[in-house]
Every structure is written in structure tokens, then in C-alpha cells.
């Protein structure tokens, strides 16, 4: 675990709190019940249900620790308070790939909320790091796992309240 602050939106913080509550009050009690039921079946050395429930107990404990750590380090940032052309946490950024001409839109969030499939990337990712602090019209060179890419920042926007 780290002492580095974890930036997140108010919505991301709320989602994390709900995830923690679900783990504590739904998944963990169900797992305890499953362990008790599996114990009642007898010989634990050849009891697949018991072994599965114990493995699941470890996974739940790991998820709980992760959620608690993230909440302890959470720095809640409301991107609706930002405006202007400069890119900061929470911005939606439309870029054009200079080689392919493809236009992409990314929302820059913390690692907990980042989900490429939903169009959000971490501010810690290579593209996120390259975009932070830049403005509309800037050209950005990014070293990605797939090689170097060049983007032009077309538009920067922030969610409204």
C-alpha cells in the first residue's frame, strides 16, 4: 500500500464506498455462511466446497484491503469546478492522431476510475501524463507500448454541475 493520494471524482468516491459496503455486508457474510456449510460436510482435506470458500475468503479480504486503502488515500476532486483550455484532472480531451487522422476522446481520471472501454484513462498513463497541463492546439508526442504517437489537442471540456 502507498501513501500517495488517489485522485477521484465525487462519483468515483461514492462508487468505492458502495463497493466496500457490498464487500462487508453482502459478500463477506455470504462467504462465512458458505464456509460453515462446507465444514458441515465433513472431511476438510477433500472438500472442494470448503477449499473454494476459503479461496474466495482470501479474495474478498484482498478486495476489502484495496478498497480501504483507496478510501484512506482518496483525494476527492470535483471536475465541474474547472474550466478553460488547460488540461487537468477530470477533463475530457479530444485529440487527433497525426498519423492516422483518427479522432479520440479521453477523460482523464485517477487509476481507480480509469476504464479505457468507457473512454477514461488514468492521469498516470503515458497519454494521461503527456496531456496534463497542455492546452487546445498543442501537439503532444507520447511514447506508448505500441510505439510513439503524435496527437494534436482539438478540444478540452469539463463536466457541468
N, C-alpha and C positions, 0 to 999 in steps of 0.2 A: 504494500500500500504506500501511497505517496502523500506528501503534504502539499503538493501543487494544487492550486484552486482548479475546480472543474466548472467552467462557464456553462450555464444552461438558461434557457428561456423559462419564464414562469410556467408555461405549459409542460415543458420537459421536467421541471421540478415536481409538478403535480403528478405527472405520469410515474415518476420514480417513487414518490410517496405511495401511490396506489399499488405499484409493483411490490414494494416492501410489505405493505399491509396484506396483500394477497398471499405472499410467501409465509408470513407469520400466522395468519388467521385461517387460511384455507389449505395451502399445500402442506405445511408442516404438520398440522393436526391430522390430515388425511394420511400422511406418511406414518405417523406414530401409530395410528389405527391399523394400517397395513402391516407394520412390524409386529404388533400384538397378535393379529390374526395369523400371521405366518408362524410365529412362535408356537401358537396353539396346535399347529400341525405336527409337531414332534421334532424329530432329529434335525438339528440345525445344520449339520455338516453336509447334508444332501438335500437341502430345502431351497429350491430355486426361488420361490416367492420371497423367502426371508432374505436371501442374498440380493435380489433385485431391490427390495425395500430398503436395505442397508445402503446399497449403492445410491439409490435415489436420495436417501437422507444426507449423504455426503454432498451431492449436487445441490440440494436445497440449502445446506449450510454455506456452501461456496457462494451461491447467489445472494443469500442474506448478507454475508460479509461484504460482497461487492456493492450492494445497494446501500448499506450503512456507511461504507467508506465514501461512496459518491455523495451521499447526503451530507456527511460531515465536511466535505470539501467543496460543496456546491456554492457557486457564486452566481446568484440569480441576476440576470441582465435582461431588461425589457427592451427589445429592439424597436418597439413602437415609439420610443423616446428619441430615436436617432433620425436624422435626415441629412441630405446633402450628397455630394458626389463621392466623398471619400468612403472607402470600404472598411467597415468594422464588423464585429460580431453581429450576427443576425441579418446581415444584408443579403438580398437576392441580387445576384450578379449575372448579367447576360454577357457572354463573351462569344467572339467568333474565332474559330481555329483558322489561323492564317494560311495553313497549307490546304486544308480540305474545304474551307469556307463554311463548314458546319457551325451553326449557332447553338450554344448550350447555355442553360441557366442553372446556376448553383445557388443554394442557400448555405451560408457559412455558419455552422453551429459547432458546439462542443462535441467531443467524441461520443458521449452518451447518446446524443440525439442524431448524430450523423447517420444517414441511410442513403447510399448512392441511388438505390432503386426509387426513392422518393424525391431525388434531386437535391438532397442536402449532403454536404461534405464537411469534414472536420476542419477547423481552423489550423489543426496540426498536420493536415495532409500536405503533400507538396504543392498542389494547386491552391489550397487554402492559405498556406504561408506566403505564396507568391502574390496573392490578391490583396491580403490585408494591408491597409494603408495606401493603396493605389486609388485612382480615380477614373471616371469615364474618359475614354480616349487614350489611356495609357496602353502601351504594348508591354506584354509580360511574357518572359521566357521561363518555362517550367520544365524541370527535369522530373520525369515520371518513370515508373518502372518500364513503361513501353518506349522510352526514349524521350528526347527533348521535344517539347511542343511550344508553339508560339501563339499567343492569344492577343486580341485587341478587346479591351473592355468597352462594350457598347452601352451598357445601362446599369445603373445601381439604384436599387429601391429598398425600402424598408416596409414591413407590415404596418398597417394603420391600426389604431387602438380599437 
